[in-house]
Amino acid sequence: MQTTGIHHVTAVAGDPQTNLAFYTEVLGLRFVKRTVNFDDTTTYHLYYGDETGTPGTALTFFPFDGAHAGRPGRGQAVATAFAVPEGGLDYWADRLRDSDATVGDRETRFGAGVLPFEDPDGQPLELVEADSPIEPWSEGPVPAEHGIRGFFGVTLHSAEPEATGNVLDVLGLTRVGSEIEPDDGAERVRYAADGDRATVVDVLHRGPPRGRPGVGTVHHVAFRAADEDEQLAWREELQDAGQFVTPQKDRQYFKSIYFREPGGILFEIATDGPGFTADESVAELGSELKLPPWLDDERGRIEAALPPLGEPGSIEGDETERPTPATDGGDGE
């Protein structure tokens, strides 16, 4: 058994309107779904990706306006990387510097150009010059020749990097090489899945600081399973390898199982289907709040608890302070 790569990455944000504006207006991703965190319906779950949120393109957020800032570090995924066409980093450096992003110095990593940056919440992101079969969102503000083409991969700052590598081996990823980080001498070990997109997982052999969950950090990384049968086979395989794996959870657009690997990072295995068109047409994706059938009777209460959220391009957000929620622990979505 081998996963073909990353399904989605879920992170924690602050103000939902700021999050929506940055990922649609600056990065040019499509807003493919507005729903709620099924485990905490007082907050949104927002999804961004290509035209239909194809597995391997979806970056998702739990926005907790007013919550404490996190700190990316040991025991977390510390960077989410998107694929962009070769030669496009100069365009992106200029575009990002004109926005609310914090842009780092361009790097070369495993022979490819990399541009690190942070979103307005301090979420670490990267653009990597790499081939990808994914077509960028054609109706966004970024010219197609520079558009984001799904994920390239993620970087994990594991508390137990060798043990994390063993779990990646169980998932069917292969160690393909290592490099020394120029800033601090840490070893970066690269693993790759046998797929056509979103296949790279880098594991850092680095010491403190330990990560602190909160706004600006990744909540979990999800890997792909073709269907429910394969997912349940993964559950058995992982349990046999010593992992505690949750029962299957229905996330409406995919089925999920979760486990926290020995390095402290929450992993999910998500099915490719049914996808985000399960309750909306392609043309209408992201246009209204969608709830699963088991929450529809509570729609009035749920909508009343959520802050207003405009359409992509809106600059008006909710200024009302909300109670600070707990953003650590739990399985998430």
Contacts in CASP RR format, 6 or more apart in sequence:
PFRMAT RR
TARGET T0000
AUTHOR 0000-0000-0000
METHOD contacts of the structure
MODEL  1
MQTTGIHHVTAVAGDPQTNLAFYTEVLGLRFVKRTVNFDDTTTYHLYYGD
ETGTPGTALTFFPFDGAHAGRPGRGQAVATAFAVPEGGLDYWADRLRDSD
ATVGDRETRFGAGVLPFEDPDGQPLELVEADSPIEPWSEGPVPAEHGIRG
FFGVTLHSAEPEATGNVLDVLGLTRVGSEIEPDDGAERVRYAADGDRATV
VDVLHRGPPRGRPGVGTVHHVAFRAADEDEQLAWREELQDAGQFVTPQKD
RQYFKSIYFREPGGILFEIATDGPGFTADESVAELGSELKLPPWLDDERG
RIEAALPPLGEPGSIEGDETERPTPATDGGDGE
1 172 0 8 1.000
1 230 0 8 1.000
1 233 0 8 1.000
1 234 0 8 1.000
1 237 0 8 1.000
2 171 0 8 1.000
2 172 0 8 1.000
2 173 0 8 1.000
2 193 0 8 1.000
2 194 0 8 1.000
3 171 0 8 1.000
3 172 0 8 1.000
3 173 0 8 1.000
3 193 0 8 1.000
3 223 0 8 1.000
3 224 0 8 1.000
3 225 0 8 1.000
3 234 0 8 1.000
3 269 0 8 1.000
4 193 0 8 1.000
4 194 0 8 1.000
4 195 0 8 1.000
4 196 0 8 1.000
4 199 0 8 1.000
4 224 0 8 1.000
4 226 0 8 1.000
5 56 0 8 1.000
5 173 0 8 1.000
5 193 0 8 1.000
5 195 0 8 1.000
5 197 0 8 1.000
5 198 0 8 1.000
5 199 0 8 1.000
5 223 0 8 1.000
5 224 0 8 1.000
6 56 0 8 1.000
6 151 0 8 1.000
6 153 0 8 1.000
6 154 0 8 1.000
6 193 0 8 1.000
6 198 0 8 1.000
6 199 0 8 1.000
6 201 0 8 1.000
6 221 0 8 1.000
6 222 0 8 1.000
6 223 0 8 1.000
6 224 0 8 1.000
7 55 0 8 1.000
7 56 0 8 1.000
7 58 0 8 1.000
7 198 0 8 1.000
7 222 0 8 1.000
7 223 0 8 1.000
7 224 0 8 1.000
7 225 0 8 1.000
7 254 0 8 1.000
7 268 0 8 1.000
7 269 0 8 1.000
7 270 0 8 1.000
7 272 0 8 1.000
8 47 0 8 1.000
8 55 0 8 1.000
8 56 0 8 1.000
8 58 0 8 1.000
8 59 0 8 1.000
8 60 0 8 1.000
8 222 0 8 1.000
8 270 0 8 1.000
9 58 0 8 1.000
9 59 0 8 1.000
9 60 0 8 1.000
9 77 0 8 1.000
9 80 0 8 1.000
9 151 0 8 1.000
9 154 0 8 1.000
9 218 0 8 1.000
9 220 0 8 1.000
9 221 0 8 1.000
9 222 0 8 1.000
10 59 0 8 1.000
10 60 0 8 1.000
10 61 0 8 1.000
10 62 0 8 1.000
10 218 0 8 1.000
10 219 0 8 1.000
10 220 0 8 1.000
10 222 0 8 1.000
10 268 0 8 1.000
10 332 0 8 1.000
10 333 0 8 1.000
11 59 0 8 1.000
11 60 0 8 1.000
11 61 0 8 1.000
11 62 0 8 1.000
11 80 0 8 1.000
11 123 0 8 1.000
11 216 0 8 1.000
11 217 0 8 1.000
11 218 0 8 1.000
11 219 0 8 1.000
12 61 0 8 1.000
12 62 0 8 1.000
12 63 0 8 1.000
12 64 0 8 1.000
12 67 0 8 1.000
12 70 0 8 1.000
12 121 0 8 1.000
12 213 0 8 1.000
12 214 0 8 1.000
12 215 0 8 1.000
12 216 0 8 1.000
12 217 0 8 1.000
12 218 0 8 1.000
12 219 0 8 1.000
12 327 0 8 1.000
13 19 0 8 1.000
13 46 0 8 1.000
13 61 0 8 1.000
13 62 0 8 1.000
13 63 0 8 1.000
13 64 0 8 1.000
13 119 0 8 1.000
13 121 0 8 1.000
13 123 0 8 1.000
13 215 0 8 1.000
13 216 0 8 1.000
14 63 0 8 1.000
14 64 0 8 1.000
14 65 0 8 1.000
14 66 0 8 1.000
14 67 0 8 1.000
14 121 0 8 1.000
14 215 0 8 1.000
14 216 0 8 1.000
15 63 0 8 1.000
15 65 0 8 1.000
15 66 0 8 1.000
15 317 0 8 1.000
15 318 0 8 1.000
16 44 0 8 1.000
16 46 0 8 1.000
16 61 0 8 1.000
16 63 0 8 1.000
16 65 0 8 1.000
16 307 0 8 1.000
16 309 0 8 1.000
16 318 0 8 1.000
17 307 0 8 1.000
17 308 0 8 1.000
17 309 0 8 1.000
17 310 0 8 1.000
17 314 0 8 1.000
17 315 0 8 1.000
17 316 0 8 1.000
17 317 0 8 1.000
17 318 0 8 1.000
18 100 0 8 1.000
18 120 0 8 1.000
18 121 0 8 1.000
18 317 0 8 1.000
19 46 0 8 1.000
19 61 0 8 1.000
19 63 0 8 1.000
19 119 0 8 1.000
19 120 0 8 1.000
19 121 0 8 1.000
20 31 0 8 1.000
20 46 0 8 1.000
20 309 0 8 1.000
20 310 0 8 1.000
20 312 0 8 1.000
20 313 0 8 1.000
20 314 0 8 1.000
21 312 0 8 1.000
21 313 0 8 1.000
21 314 0 8 1.000
21 315 0 8 1.000
22 99 0 8 1.000
22 100 0 8 1.000
22 101 0 8 1.000
22 119 0 8 1.000
22 120 0 8 1.000
23 29 0 8 1.000
23 31 0 8 1.000
23 48 0 8 1.000
23 59 0 8 1.000
23 119 0 8 1.000
24 30 0 8 1.000
24 31 0 8 1.000
24 48 0 8 1.000
24 140 0 8 1.000
24 312 0 8 1.000
24 313 0 8 1.000
25 141 0 8 1.000
25 312 0 8 1.000
25 313 0 8 1.000
26 95 0 8 1.000
26 96 0 8 1.000
26 99 0 8 1.000
26 100 0 8 1.000
26 101 0 8 1.000
27 48 0 8 1.000
27 82 0 8 1.000
27 142 0 8 1.000
27 148 0 8 1.000
28 136 0 8 1.000
28 137 0 8 1.000
28 140 0 8 1.000
28 141 0 8 1.000
28 142 0 8 1.000
28 147 0 8 1.000
28 148 0 8 1.000
29 48 0 8 1.000
29 49 0 8 1.000
29 50 0 8 1.000
29 59 0 8 1.000
29 137 0 8 1.000
29 148 0 8 1.000
30 48 0 8 1.000
30 49 0 8 1.000
30 50 0 8 1.000
30 51 0 8 1.000
30 53 0 8 1.000
30 137 0 8 1.000
30 139 0 8 1.000
30 140 0 8 1.000
30 285 0 8 1.000
31 46 0 8 1.000
31 47 0 8 1.000
31 48 0 8 1.000
31 285 0 8 1.000
31 286 0 8 1.000
31 312 0 8 1.000
32 47 0 8 1.000
32 48 0 8 1.000
32 49 0 8 1.000
32 51 0 8 1.000
32 52 0 8 1.000
32 53 0 8 1.000
32 58 0 8 1.000
32 276 0 8 1.000
32 285 0 8 1.000
32 286 0 8 1.000
33 45 0 8 1.000
33 46 0 8 1.000
33 47 0 8 1.000
33 253 0 8 1.000
33 276 0 8 1.000
33 280 0 8 1.000
33 285 0 8 1.000
33 286 0 8 1.000
33 290 0 8 1.000
34 44 0 8 1.000
34 46 0 8 1.000
34 47 0 8 1.000
34 286 0 8 1.000
34 288 0 8 1.000
34 289 0 8 1.000
34 290 0 8 1.000
34 309 0 8 1.000
35 44 0 8 1.000
35 45 0 8 1.000
35 47 0 8 1.000
35 252 0 8 1.000
35 289 0 8 1.000
35 290 0 8 1.000
35 291 0 8 1.000
35 292 0 8 1.000
36 42 0 8 1.000
36 43 0 8 1.000
36 44 0 8 1.000
36 45 0 8 1.000
36 289 0 8 1.000
36 291 0 8 1.000
36 295 0 8 1.000
36 302 0 8 1.000
36 306 0 8 1.000
37 43 0 8 1.000
37 44 0 8 1.000
37 45 0 8 1.000
37 62 0 8 1.000
37 332 0 8 1.000
37 333 0 8 1.000
38 45 0 8 1.000
38 251 0 8 1.000
38 252 0 8 1.000
38 292 0 8 1.000
38 295 0 8 1.000
38 333 0 8 1.000
39 330 0 8 1.000
39 331 0 8 1.000
39 332 0 8 1.000
39 333 0 8 1.000
40 62 0 8 1.000
40 325 0 8 1.000
41 295 0 8 1.000
41 298 0 8 1.000
41 302 0 8 1.000
41 305 0 8 1.000
42 302 0 8 1.000
42 305 0 8 1.000
42 306 0 8 1.000
42 325 0 8 1.000
43 62 0 8 1.000
43 63 0 8 1.000
43 64 0 8 1.000
43 306 0 8 1.000
43 325 0 8 1.000
44 61 0 8 1.000
44 62 0 8 1.000
44 63 0 8 1.000
44 306 0 8 1.000
44 309 0 8 1.000
45 60 0 8 1.000
45 61 0 8 1.000
45 62 0 8 1.000
45 333 0 8 1.000
46 60 0 8 1.000
46 61 0 8 1.000
46 63 0 8 1.000
47 53 0 8 1.000
47 58 0 8 1.000
47 59 0 8 1.000
47 60 0 8 1.000
47 276 0 8 1.000
48 58 0 8 1.000
48 59 0 8 1.000
48 60 0 8 1.000
48 61 0 8 1.000
49 57 0 8 1.000
49 58 0 8 1.000
49 59 0 8 1.000
49 137 0 8 1.000
49 150 0 8 1.000
50 57 0 8 1.000
50 134 0 8 1.000
50 135 0 8 1.000
50 136 0 8 1.000
50 137 0 8 1.000
50 149 0 8 1.000
50 150 0 8 1.000
51 135 0 8 1.000
51 137 0 8 1.000
51 138 0 8 1.000
51 282 0 8 1.000
52 275 0 8 1.000
52 276 0 8 1.000
52 277 0 8 1.000
52 282 0 8 1.000
52 285 0 8 1.000
53 275 0 8 1.000
53 276 0 8 1.000
53 285 0 8 1.000
54 134 0 8 1.000
54 150 0 8 1.000
55 198 0 8 1.000
55 224 0 8 1.000
55 270 0 8 1.000
55 272 0 8 1.000
55 273 0 8 1.000
56 134 0 8 1.000
56 150 0 8 1.000
56 151 0 8 1.000
56 197 0 8 1.000
56 198 0 8 1.000
56 224 0 8 1.000
57 134 0 8 1.000
57 150 0 8 1.000
57 151 0 8 1.000
57 197 0 8 1.000
57 198 0 8 1.000
59 80 0 8 1.000
59 151 0 8 1.000
60 333 0 8 1.000
62 219 0 8 1.000
62 327 0 8 1.000
62 332 0 8 1.000
64 214 0 8 1.000
64 215 0 8 1.000
64 322 0 8 1.000
64 324 0 8 1.000
64 325 0 8 1.000
64 327 0 8 1.000
65 307 0 8 1.000
65 318 0 8 1.000
65 321 0 8 1.000
65 322 0 8 1.000
66 215 0 8 1.000
66 321 0 8 1.000
66 322 0 8 1.000
66 324 0 8 1.000
67 214 0 8 1.000
67 215 0 8 1.000
67 324 0 8 1.000
67 325 0 8 1.000
67 327 0 8 1.000
68 214 0 8 1.000
68 215 0 8 1.000
68 324 0 8 1.000
68 327 0 8 1.000
69 121 0 8 1.000
69 122 0 8 1.000
69 214 0 8 1.000
69 215 0 8 1.000
69 216 0 8 1.000
70 211 0 8 1.000
70 212 0 8 1.000
70 213 0 8 1.000
70 214 0 8 1.000
70 215 0 8 1.000
70 216 0 8 1.000
70 217 0 8 1.000
71 209 0 8 1.000
71 211 0 8 1.000
71 212 0 8 1.000
71 217 0 8 1.000
72 78 0 8 1.000
72 79 0 8 1.000
72 124 0 8 1.000
72 157 0 8 1.000
72 211 0 8 1.000
72 216 0 8 1.000
72 217 0 8 1.000
72 218 0 8 1.000
73 157 0 8 1.000
73 209 0 8 1.000
73 210 0 8 1.000
73 211 0 8 1.000
73 212 0 8 1.000
74 157 0 8 1.000
74 158 0 8 1.000
74 159 0 8 1.000
74 206 0 8 1.000
74 207 0 8 1.000
74 208 0 8 1.000
74 209 0 8 1.000
74 210 0 8 1.000
74 211 0 8 1.000
75 156 0 8 1.000
75 157 0 8 1.000
75 158 0 8 1.000
75 159 0 8 1.000
75 210 0 8 1.000
75 211 0 8 1.000
75 263 0 8 1.000
75 264 0 8 1.000
75 265 0 8 1.000
76 156 0 8 1.000
76 157 0 8 1.000
76 211 0 8 1.000
76 213 0 8 1.000
76 217 0 8 1.000
76 218 0 8 1.000
76 264 0 8 1.000
76 265 0 8 1.000
77 154 0 8 1.000
77 155 0 8 1.000
77 156 0 8 1.000
77 157 0 8 1.000
77 218 0 8 1.000
77 220 0 8 1.000
77 221 0 8 1.000
77 265 0 8 1.000
78 124 0 8 1.000
78 155 0 8 1.000
78 156 0 8 1.000
78 157 0 8 1.000
78 204 0 8 1.000
78 218 0 8 1.000
79 116 0 8 1.000
79 124 0 8 1.000
79 125 0 8 1.000
79 126 0 8 1.000
79 154 0 8 1.000
79 155 0 8 1.000
80 123 0 8 1.000
80 124 0 8 1.000
80 125 0 8 1.000
80 126 0 8 1.000
80 151 0 8 1.000
80 153 0 8 1.000
80 154 0 8 1.000
80 218 0 8 1.000
81 114 0 8 1.000
81 125 0 8 1.000
81 126 0 8 1.000
81 127 0 8 1.000
81 128 0 8 1.000
81 151 0 8 1.000
81 152 0 8 1.000
81 153 0 8 1.000
81 154 0 8 1.000
81 155 0 8 1.000
81 200 0 8 1.000
82 125 0 8 1.000
82 126 0 8 1.000
82 127 0 8 1.000
82 128 0 8 1.000
82 148 0 8 1.000
82 149 0 8 1.000
82 150 0 8 1.000
82 151 0 8 1.000
82 152 0 8 1.000
83 127 0 8 1.000
83 128 0 8 1.000
83 129 0 8 1.000
83 130 0 8 1.000
83 131 0 8 1.000
83 132 0 8 1.000
83 134 0 8 1.000
83 148 0 8 1.000
83 149 0 8 1.000
83 150 0 8 1.000
83 151 0 8 1.000
83 152 0 8 1.000
83 197 0 8 1.000
84 92 0 8 1.000
84 127 0 8 1.000
84 128 0 8 1.000
84 129 0 8 1.000
84 130 0 8 1.000
84 146 0 8 1.000
84 147 0 8 1.000
84 148 0 8 1.000
84 149 0 8 1.000
85 129 0 8 1.000
85 145 0 8 1.000
85 146 0 8 1.000
85 147 0 8 1.000
85 149 0 8 1.000
86 129 0 8 1.000
86 130 0 8 1.000
87 129 0 8 1.000
88 129 0 8 1.000
88 146 0 8 1.000
89 106 0 8 1.000
89 113 0 8 1.000
89 115 0 8 1.000
89 127 0 8 1.000
89 129 0 8 1.000
91 146 0 8 1.000
92 115 0 8 1.000
92 127 0 8 1.000
92 146 0 8 1.000
93 103 0 8 1.000
93 106 0 8 1.000
93 115 0 8 1.000
95 142 0 8 1.000
96 103 0 8 1.000
96 115 0 8 1.000
96 117 0 8 1.000
97 103 0 8 1.000
100 119 0 8 1.000
100 120 0 8 1.000
101 117 0 8 1.000
101 118 0 8 1.000
101 119 0 8 1.000
101 120 0 8 1.000
102 117 0 8 1.000
102 118 0 8 1.000
102 122 0 8 1.000
103 115 0 8 1.000
103 116 0 8 1.000
103 117 0 8 1.000
104 115 0 8 1.000
104 116 0 8 1.000
104 117 0 8 1.000
105 116 0 8 1.000
106 113 0 8 1.000
106 114 0 8 1.000
106 115 0 8 1.000
107 113 0 8 1.000
107 114 0 8 1.000
107 115 0 8 1.000
107 116 0 8 1.000
107 182 0 8 1.000
108 114 0 8 1.000
109 128 0 8 1.000
109 179 0 8 1.000
109 188 0 8 1.000
110 177 0 8 1.000
110 179 0 8 1.000
110 190 0 8 1.000
112 128 0 8 1.000
112 129 0 8 1.000
112 130 0 8 1.000
113 128 0 8 1.000
113 129 0 8 1.000
114 126 0 8 1.000
114 127 0 8 1.000
114 128 0 8 1.000
114 129 0 8 1.000
115 126 0 8 1.000
115 127 0 8 1.000
116 124 0 8 1.000
116 125 0 8 1.000
116 126 0 8 1.000
117 125 0 8 1.000
117 126 0 8 1.000
117 127 0 8 1.000
118 124 0 8 1.000
118 125 0 8 1.000
119 125 0 8 1.000
119 216 0 8 1.000
121 215 0 8 1.000
121 216 0 8 1.000
122 215 0 8 1.000
122 216 0 8 1.000
123 216 0 8 1.000
123 217 0 8 1.000
123 218 0 8 1.000
126 152 0 8 1.000
126 155 0 8 1.000
127 148 0 8 1.000
128 152 0 8 1.000
128 153 0 8 1.000
130 152 0 8 1.000
132 149 0 8 1.000
132 150 0 8 1.000
132 152 0 8 1.000
132 197 0 8 1.000
133 149 0 8 1.000
133 196 0 8 1.000
133 197 0 8 1.000
134 149 0 8 1.000
134 150 0 8 1.000
134 197 0 8 1.000
135 149 0 8 1.000
136 142 0 8 1.000
136 144 0 8 1.000
136 147 0 8 1.000
136 148 0 8 1.000
136 149 0 8 1.000
137 147 0 8 1.000
137 148 0 8 1.000
138 144 0 8 1.000
142 148 0 8 1.000
149 197 0 8 1.000
150 197 0 8 1.000
150 198 0 8 1.000
151 197 0 8 1.000
151 198 0 8 1.000
152 198 0 8 1.000
152 200 0 8 1.000
153 198 0 8 1.000
153 199 0 8 1.000
153 200 0 8 1.000
153 201 0 8 1.000
153 202 0 8 1.000
154 200 0 8 1.000
154 201 0 8 1.000
154 202 0 8 1.000
154 218 0 8 1.000
154 221 0 8 1.000
155 188 0 8 1.000
155 201 0 8 1.000
155 202 0 8 1.000
155 203 0 8 1.000
155 204 0 8 1.000
156 164 0 8 1.000
156 201 0 8 1.000
156 202 0 8 1.000
156 203 0 8 1.000
156 204 0 8 1.000
156 221 0 8 1.000
156 265 0 8 1.000
157 204 0 8 1.000
157 206 0 8 1.000
157 211 0 8 1.000
158 164 0 8 1.000
158 165 0 8 1.000
158 203 0 8 1.000
158 204 0 8 1.000
158 261 0 8 1.000
158 263 0 8 1.000
158 264 0 8 1.000
158 265 0 8 1.000
159 210 0 8 1.000
159 262 0 8 1.000
159 263 0 8 1.000
159 264 0 8 1.000
160 262 0 8 1.000
160 263 0 8 1.000
160 264 0 8 1.000
161 189 0 8 1.000
161 203 0 8 1.000
161 204 0 8 1.000
161 205 0 8 1.000
161 263 0 8 1.000
163 261 0 8 1.000
163 262 0 8 1.000
163 263 0 8 1.000
164 203 0 8 1.000
164 261 0 8 1.000
164 262 0 8 1.000
164 263 0 8 1.000
164 265 0 8 1.000
165 175 0 8 1.000
165 189 0 8 1.000
165 191 0 8 1.000
165 203 0 8 1.000
166 262 0 8 1.000
167 241 0 8 1.000
167 243 0 8 1.000
167 261 0 8 1.000
167 262 0 8 1.000
167 267 0 8 1.000
168 191 0 8 1.000
168 201 0 8 1.000
168 203 0 8 1.000
169 175 0 8 1.000
170 237 0 8 1.000
170 238 0 8 1.000
170 241 0 8 1.000
171 193 0 8 1.000
171 223 0 8 1.000
171 234 0 8 1.000
172 193 0 8 1.000
172 194 0 8 1.000
173 191 0 8 1.000
173 192 0 8 1.000
173 193 0 8 1.000
173 201 0 8 1.000
174 191 0 8 1.000
174 192 0 8 1.000
174 193 0 8 1.000
174 194 0 8 1.000
175 189 0 8 1.000
175 190 0 8 1.000
175 191 0 8 1.000
176 190 0 8 1.000
176 191 0 8 1.000
176 192 0 8 1.000
177 189 0 8 1.000
177 190 0 8 1.000
178 187 0 8 1.000
178 188 0 8 1.000
178 189 0 8 1.000
178 190 0 8 1.000
179 187 0 8 1.000
179 188 0 8 1.000
179 190 0 8 1.000
180 186 0 8 1.000
180 187 0 8 1.000
180 188 0 8 1.000
181 187 0 8 1.000
181 188 0 8 1.000
181 204 0 8 1.000
181 206 0 8 1.000
184 206 0 8 1.000
186 204 0 8 1.000
186 205 0 8 1.000
186 206 0 8 1.000
186 207 0 8 1.000
187 204 0 8 1.000
187 205 0 8 1.000
188 202 0 8 1.000
188 203 0 8 1.000
188 204 0 8 1.000
188 205 0 8 1.000
189 202 0 8 1.000
189 203 0 8 1.000
189 204 0 8 1.000
189 205 0 8 1.000
190 200 0 8 1.000
190 201 0 8 1.000
190 202 0 8 1.000
191 200 0 8 1.000
191 201 0 8 1.000
191 202 0 8 1.000
191 203 0 8 1.000
192 199 0 8 1.000
192 200 0 8 1.000
192 201 0 8 1.000
193 199 0 8 1.000
193 201 0 8 1.000
193 223 0 8 1.000
211 217 0 8 1.000
213 219 0 8 1.000
213 327 0 8 1.000
213 328 0 8 1.000
213 329 0 8 1.000
214 327 0 8 1.000
214 328 0 8 1.000
215 327 0 8 1.000
219 266 0 8 1.000
219 327 0 8 1.000
219 332 0 8 1.000
220 258 0 8 1.000
220 265 0 8 1.000
220 266 0 8 1.000
220 267 0 8 1.000
220 268 0 8 1.000
220 332 0 8 1.000
221 265 0 8 1.000
221 266 0 8 1.000
221 267 0 8 1.000
221 268 0 8 1.000
222 256 0 8 1.000
222 267 0 8 1.000
222 268 0 8 1.000
222 269 0 8 1.000
222 270 0 8 1.000
223 267 0 8 1.000
223 268 0 8 1.000
223 269 0 8 1.000
223 270 0 8 1.000
224 269 0 8 1.000
224 270 0 8 1.000
224 272 0 8 1.000
225 231 0 8 1.000
225 234 0 8 1.000
225 269 0 8 1.000
225 270 0 8 1.000
225 271 0 8 1.000
225 272 0 8 1.000
226 271 0 8 1.000
226 272 0 8 1.000
227 271 0 8 1.000
227 272 0 8 1.000
227 273 0 8 1.000
228 248 0 8 1.000
228 255 0 8 1.000
228 271 0 8 1.000
230 271 0 8 1.000
231 248 0 8 1.000
231 255 0 8 1.000
231 257 0 8 1.000
231 269 0 8 1.000
231 270 0 8 1.000
231 271 0 8 1.000
232 248 0 8 1.000
234 257 0 8 1.000
234 269 0 8 1.000
235 245 0 8 1.000
235 248 0 8 1.000
235 257 0 8 1.000
235 269 0 8 1.000
238 245 0 8 1.000
238 259 0 8 1.000
239 245 0 8 1.000
243 259 0 8 1.000
243 261 0 8 1.000
244 259 0 8 1.000
244 260 0 8 1.000
245 257 0 8 1.000
245 258 0 8 1.000
245 259 0 8 1.000
246 257 0 8 1.000
246 258 0 8 1.000
246 259 0 8 1.000
246 331 0 8 1.000
247 257 0 8 1.000
248 255 0 8 1.000
248 256 0 8 1.000
248 257 0 8 1.000
249 255 0 8 1.000
249 256 0 8 1.000
249 257 0 8 1.000
249 258 0 8 1.000
249 331 0 8 1.000
249 333 0 8 1.000
250 292 0 8 1.000
251 270 0 8 1.000
251 333 0 8 1.000
252 278 0 8 1.000
252 279 0 8 1.000
252 290 0 8 1.000
252 292 0 8 1.000
253 273 0 8 1.000
253 274 0 8 1.000
253 275 0 8 1.000
253 276 0 8 1.000
253 278 0 8 1.000
254 270 0 8 1.000
254 271 0 8 1.000
254 272 0 8 1.000
254 273 0 8 1.000
254 274 0 8 1.000
254 275 0 8 1.000
255 270 0 8 1.000
255 271 0 8 1.000
256 268 0 8 1.000
256 269 0 8 1.000
256 270 0 8 1.000
256 271 0 8 1.000
256 333 0 8 1.000
257 268 0 8 1.000
257 269 0 8 1.000
258 266 0 8 1.000
258 267 0 8 1.000
258 268 0 8 1.000
258 331 0 8 1.000
258 332 0 8 1.000
259 266 0 8 1.000
259 267 0 8 1.000
260 266 0 8 1.000
260 267 0 8 1.000
261 267 0 8 1.000
266 330 0 8 1.000
266 331 0 8 1.000
266 332 0 8 1.000
276 285 0 8 1.000
277 285 0 8 1.000
279 290 0 8 1.000
280 286 0 8 1.000
280 287 0 8 1.000
280 288 0 8 1.000
280 290 0 8 1.000
287 311 0 8 1.000
289 303 0 8 1.000
289 306 0 8 1.000
291 298 0 8 1.000
291 299 0 8 1.000
291 302 0 8 1.000
295 302 0 8 1.000
307 317 0 8 1.000
307 318 0 8 1.000
307 320 0 8 1.000
307 322 0 8 1.000
308 316 0 8 1.000
308 317 0 8 1.000
308 318 0 8 1.000
309 317 0 8 1.000
309 318 0 8 1.000
310 316 0 8 1.000
310 317 0 8 1.000
END
